[in-house]
C-alpha cells in the first residue's frame, strides 16, 4: 500500500471526524515509538520465516491450515447472518451495541423468513454461512431454524458455522446443533475469563471447534498457557483478531492506555504485536494448534472487496470487468466519430463477440472489455476508464441504476450501481502502466507520487497488501 504524505493526512482527518472532540483523548505513537514497534514486528516476522503462512497479500499470518470457514471467508464466498443483536455479556472490546433482538440481517438486508435467506444464499452462490449476533443462543430456536433451513437445501456442499460466547451452551443444545447439520462452532472465551470448559465440551460433538478472540495485550501470559490447554483439549483452531476502536467501545479501550494507530479505522498497536508474539510462542513451543492472525486490514479490505464483487456480478454489463478490489470497471475510447466507428466495424469484421463491446448511438463512445484490448487501436483515439460500486437493498432507492433480483415469488432484492470516480482519460504514456496494473495486479515499482488520478485508479483496481502501516 502506498502511504504518501497526503494519503496519511487524509486517513488522519477521517479518524478525527469519526471521534470528534474525543479524538484528543487518544494516544498515538511518536516517531520513536513507531520505529521501535516496526522493528519489533519485523524481528518477530523474520524469526518466523517459513514456519508461517503470509496470505492475502501479507495481511493474514497463520500457522498450519485455516479452518474451513476461514478458507471460505478468504475466498469471498461467505455470508454472515446476524441472527439477533442481543448479547448477554458485556465484553470491554465489543465493537457494537448488543441490546436488540432484531430480525436476522446480512449485508444490510433483513431476512425474517429463513426460506428467503436460503434463496438468497442460492442466488448469490455462497459456499459458507455463519450464524452470529449478538449471541445466537439468546434466540436458540431461531438460530436452529435457520441452520436447518440452510442445511436442508445445501447439505454438505455448504459449510455452516456459529459464533457464541459459550455462556448458554449445554450438551443438549450442542447435540441439537450437530443434528441440524452445524459444521463448526466458534467460542469467544474472552467473555468467560478464558474458561475453556464450554469449548472443550463441544469437542467430539461438533465436527470443528474453534476459539476466536481478540488479541488482548494484558492477557498475553495467560494466553500462552491457554494455547497449550486448547491443544490438549482438542480445539481445532485459534483465531486472533486485532482490537479495533469504535464509538461504542471507546471509553473501555481508552481507559486501558493502549497506543492507537491511524488507518482505515483506528486500531490498537499492542494488539497486533500480541497476536504475532503468540504465534511465535506456539511455534517455538511446538504446540499442535493452528493459529490464525486475522488482522483488521485483512477483514476491512478482503471482506469488503468480496461483498462488492458478489453484488457486481449481478449487475455489471458484459463489456465491463470486476476489479480485484470489487469495483466495476468500464473502459471506452473517444475521438473523431469516424475513427470510433472504424474501430467498431473492425471488431465486427474480426469476429469479436459482440457482448464484449458496445457503441453509443452516434459512436461518441466505444465501450470494450479489457480482454479484447489487443484488438483496439489507440493511435487515433483516447482511452478512458471509470469505476462503479454496488449496493444491495430490499427496495430500490431510485437514486441509481438498479437491477431486480427475484429470490422467489414473494421476495425480491435490488442491486444498485453508482459511479465512484469521475471518468479518467489516460495519456499515451500512462496506458502501458495501466496495462501492467491489470496484468500483474500490482503497481510494481511505478511511482505515482501525489497524482490524484493514479491514486484513484490504484484504489479501485487493487486490494492493498501488507500488514497495517504504523503511523
N, C-alpha and C positions, 0 to 999 in steps of 0.2 A: 504494500500500500504506500502510495506517495503522500507524505505528510509535508507539504510545502508550508511556509510560514503563514500564508493567508488561510490555508485549509485548517491549520491548527487554531487560528484565531476564530474561524467560523464555528468549529466544534465547541470551543470555549464559550462563545457567545450563545450557542444553543443550550449548553449546560446551564449557563446563567439564567436564561429565560425560563427553564424548567423549574428552577428553585427560587427565583426572585430574590427577595431580601435574605432568605435563609442561605443563599449561596455563600455568603461571607462566613458562615459557621463551619464550612468545610475546610479540612486541612489537606492541601495539595502538596506534593513533594517539591523541594527546591532542586536546583541543578545538581548539587552534590548527592542528594538522596536519590535522584533519578539515575545518576551514574552508578551509584552503589547497587541499586535494585537491578539495573540492566546487567551489571557484572555478575550479580548473584544468579540471575536467571540463566545467563549464558553458561555459567560454570555448571549449574545443575544439568542443563540440556546437553552440554558437552560430555559430562560424565555418564549420561545415559546412553549416548551413542546409538548403536544399532539394537540395543535392548528394548527400545520402544518404537512405536509407530508414530510418524508425524503425518497425519492425514488431513485431507481437505485444505490444501494449500498451507499446511503448517498451523492451522487454527485448532486442531484437536491432537492431543498427545495421549497415547494409551498403550498399555501392555496387553499381551495376549490378543484375544479377539473381542470384538464388540458384541454386546447382546444382540439377538435378532431384532429387537425393537429399535436399537440404536442404528443398526445397519439400514433398516427401512427408513428411519428418520434421515439419515445421511444421504440416502438416495432420493429424498424428496417425495416419498410415496406414503406419507403418514398423515392421518387425521387425528387430532386431539379433541375429544369431545369433553367439554366441561359439563359434567353431569349435574352439578349444582355449584353454588357459590358460597356454601356454608361449611365452615370448619369449626371443630370443637376444640382445637388447640390454638395457641397464640404464640407461635414461634417468632422470635425477635426479628428474624431475617425475612419473613414472608413479604413478598413484594406487593401484595394486593389485599384489599379489604375482603373479608371472608364472612359475611353476615347475611347473605341472601340465599334462599333456596333456588330461585330462578328456574327457567326452563333450560334443558340441555342445549348447549350452544357450541358451535365451532365456526371458525373463520367469520365471525360476527353474525352468523345466521343461526336462528333458533330452530330446534327440531323437537317439538313436543311429542311427536309421534315417531316411535322407533322405525316404523316402516318407511317413512320419508327419509330418515337418516340412512337406512340401508340402501335405498335407491340412490341417494347422493354419493355414497361410497362407490357404488357400482358405476354411476355415470362419470365420475371423475377418476376412475381407475386406481383407487388407493389399494395398497397392499398391506397396510397395517393400520390399526386403530388403537388408541389408548383412551381409557376412561379416567378422567381427572376431576378436580374440583377447585375449591372446596375439598371436602372429604367424601369420597364415594360411598363409604359405609354409613354416612348420615342418611342417605337415601338408598339403602341397600337394595330394596326390592326394585327400585327404578333402575339402578345400575345393572342388576341381574337381568332385567327385562331387555335392556339394550344389548348386553352381551349375548344373550340367547338369540336375539333377532339377527345380529351380525353373523354369529357362527352358523345359524341355520341356513343363511343364504350362501356364505362363502366357505364354511368348513375350514380345512387345513390350509387352503390357499392363502388365507389372510391371518397374519399374526396379531393377536389381541392381548394387550396388557393393561394393568390397572395400577394407579398410584394410591398409596394410603399412608397415613401416619401410624397406623397399626393399633391405635388405642381401642378400637371396636372390633378387632379381628378375633374370631373364635374358630375353633376347629370345624364346627358345624357349618359356618359360613364359608370357610375355605373349601370344604368338600362341595358345597353347592356351586361355588365359582368354578371349581375344577370340572364338575359335571356339566356345567353350562358351556365349557369349552375354553376357559381362560388359559392362555399360554404362558403368561408371565405376570408376576406381581412385584411391585417396587415399593420398598419401605423407606420412609424418611425417619430414620431413627433419631435424628436431632430433636424430634418432637417428644421423644420419650427418654431424654437424658442418655441416649446411646444404648438403651437396653435392647439386646438382640433377641430376647425371648420370643416375641411375636414373629419376627422374621424367620428365626430358626424353626418355628412351628409349621411354617409353610413349606419347608424343605421336604420333599417326598410327596407332598400333596399337589402343589402347583409345579408344572414342569421346570420353570425357570424362576429363580428368586434373586432379585437384585436389591442392593441397598443404594439409594440415591439421595445424596445430601449435599449441602453447600460446604465448601472447604472453609472452616472457621478457624482463624489463627490461634485463638485461645485454647482450642481443643486438639492441637497438634500432638501432644504427648499421649493424650487419651486415644486418639485415632490410631496411633501406631500400635497400641495394644488391641484395639478393636479390629484392625485389619487381619491380624493373626486369628482372632476369635471367629471372624466371619469365615475365613478359610476352613477352620476346623469344624464349623457348624454346617458347612456345605453350601454356603451362599455362592451363587454363580458369578456375580459381577458386582463391582463397586463403581458407581458413577459419582464424580465430584464436580460440583458447579462452582463458579465464581460468584461471590457476593456482589449484588448489584443494588445500587441506591435507587429508591423510588420515593415519591412524596409520602407514600404510606408507611414505609419503614424508616423514614428519615431520622426521626428522633432516636430510635433504637440504635441505629448504626453510628450516628454522630456521637452518642454517649460513650461508645467504646473506643473512641480516639483512633479510629482507623485512618490510614492515609488513602485518600481518594485519587482516582485518575480521571482526567478528562478523556472524552472519546465519543463514540456514537451514543453512549449513555455513560453516566458516572458509575464507575466500578471501584472495588476495593483492591488496592495493590497487594496487601498482605495475603489476601485470599488466594490469588493466583500462585504466589510463591509457596504457600502452604500446600496446595494441591500438587505442585511439582515435587516438593520435598517428600510428600507421602508416596508418590510414585517411585522416587529414588529409594526410599526406605524399603518399600515392598520388594524391589529388585535386589537390593543389597542383602536382604534377609531371606531371599528365595522363597517368598510367600506365594503359594499357588492360588492366586486370586487376581483375575484381570481387573486392572484399574484404569478407568477412563476419565481424563480431564476434559470435560465438556465446557470449554471456555465461553464467556459471554459473546465474544466476537464470532465464534463459530455459530452459535444459536441465532444471533442477530443477522448474520449475513446469509448463511446457507438455508436456514428455515424460511426466512422471508423470501429468498430467491425461489425456493421450491413452491411456495404459495403463489407467487406471481406467475411462475411457469404453468402451473395447473390451470389457472384461470385463463392465461393467454392462449393455451391450446384450444379453448372453447370458442374463441372469438377472432383470432388472427386470420387474415386473408392468406390465400395460398402463395402469394408472392412476397409475403412478409416472413421474417425469421424471429425466433426467440433467442435472446442473448443468454450467455452464461448466467447473468445476473437476473434473468427472468423478465426482462422488458421486451416488448415487441419492437423490432427494428424494421423500418421501411426505408428503401433506397430508391432514388429516382434520378433521371437525368433531365436536364432542361437545356434550352438553347434555341437556335433557329428552328422553327416548326418543321421545315423541310428536312433538316438533319435528324430531328427526333423521329419523324415519320419513316425516314430511311432506315433508322435503327430498328424500328418496329417491323417493317417489311422484311428486313434481313433475318430477324428472329423467326418469322413465319416461314420464310424460304428455307431456312436451315433446319426446320422441323422441331424447333424447341417447343416443349409442351406449353400450351397456351395458359395453363393455370399458373405458370411461373412468371408471367409478366402481364402488365395491363397498362394501356394508354388512356389518357383523358380524351374527351370527345374531339378536341381540336389539336391534339398532340402537343399541348403545352408541357406535359409531363409523360415520362415513360417509367412506370414502376417496374422493378425486376427483383427476383430472388437472388440472394448472394451466390447461390450455386451456379448461376449462369453468367457470372461476372466476366468470364473469359470471352463471352460472346458479345460483350458490349464494347463499342469503340468510343473512347472518351476524348479522342483528338479534337473533335469539334463540338463536344457537349460538356456540360458541367455536372459533376456528381454531387448529390445532396443526400443527407441522411436525417432521419428523425426517430424519436422514440416515444412509445406509448406505454402506459401502465394500466393494469386491470384491477377491478374490484368486483366483489360479489354481493348481491343484495336479495332480500326476499321480495322487494318491489322495486321497479325501476325508479331512478331519481329524475329521469328525463333531463339530466344535466349533460349527459354524454351519449355517445353511440352505445347501444346495448344489444345483447342477444338473449333471447328467451331460451332457457334450458328446461325442458319438461322432465321432471323426475318421475311423475306418474300422472294419472288423470286428475288428481286433486291438488298436486303441489308443483309449483314452478319456481325456478330461481332465475336471476338476471345477472349476467356478466357484462360489466361496462368497461369501456376502454377510453382513455383520455390522454391527451398529449402531455408530456412532462418536460419537453425542451422545445425551444424554438428550432426550426429546421436549420441544419448546419450545412453550408456549402464548403466542400473541400477544395483547396487549391491543388494544383497539379503535383507539387512536391509532397503533399500530405497523403496522397492516395496510396502510395506504396506502404507508408507507415500504417495506414488503416487496414490494408490487406494483411499485413503481418500480425496485427492485433487479432483479426478474425482467424487467421491460420494457426497461430501459436497460443491463443488465449492468454497472451502475456504482452506487456509493453516492452519486454526485453530491456535493452539499455537506452531506449529512446528517451531523451529528456524533453518533457513537456512544460517544464518550468511553471510559470504562473498563467499559462494560456488557458483561459476560461473554457473555450470551445473544446479543447482536448480533454480538459478535466471532466467536462460533461460526458464526452464520449466514453472515457475510461469508466466513469461511474456507472453508466448504464450498460456497458458491454461486459465488464468483468467483476467477479466476486473478489474483493481484496483478500490478499493472503497474509500469513504470519500471525503470530500472537499479537496481543494489543501493544501498540506503541505507548511507551510511558512518557507522559508529559502532564 
